Amino acid sequence: MSKIPEATTRLFKNVFVCKNCQSKIRADPQKIMRGKVRCRKCGKKAFRPINRK
């Protein structure tokens, strides 16, 4: 079974995970790199890209 590109884009594009509380947030990667996005749950600015398993 092949992967559907539209579904992959919807699930993984611009999605980041907080390093502290593991909550997901969708934001622009440039804003994440500049530190302008805060976590809704804990207020930290440390994010990582979501894992694609």
C-alpha positions, 0 to 999 in steps of 0.5 A: 500500500502506498502512502498518500501525499495529501495525508502525509502533508496534513499530518506532518507539515509544520507540526512540532512537539514541545520538548517539555510536555510533548504537546503538538503545535502547528506553526511556521518553521521560521517562527519556531527557529526564531523562538517566537512560538510558545507552548500553549500548555507549559509556555516553553519555547523548545520544540522539535519536529514530529517523528514520522514513523 
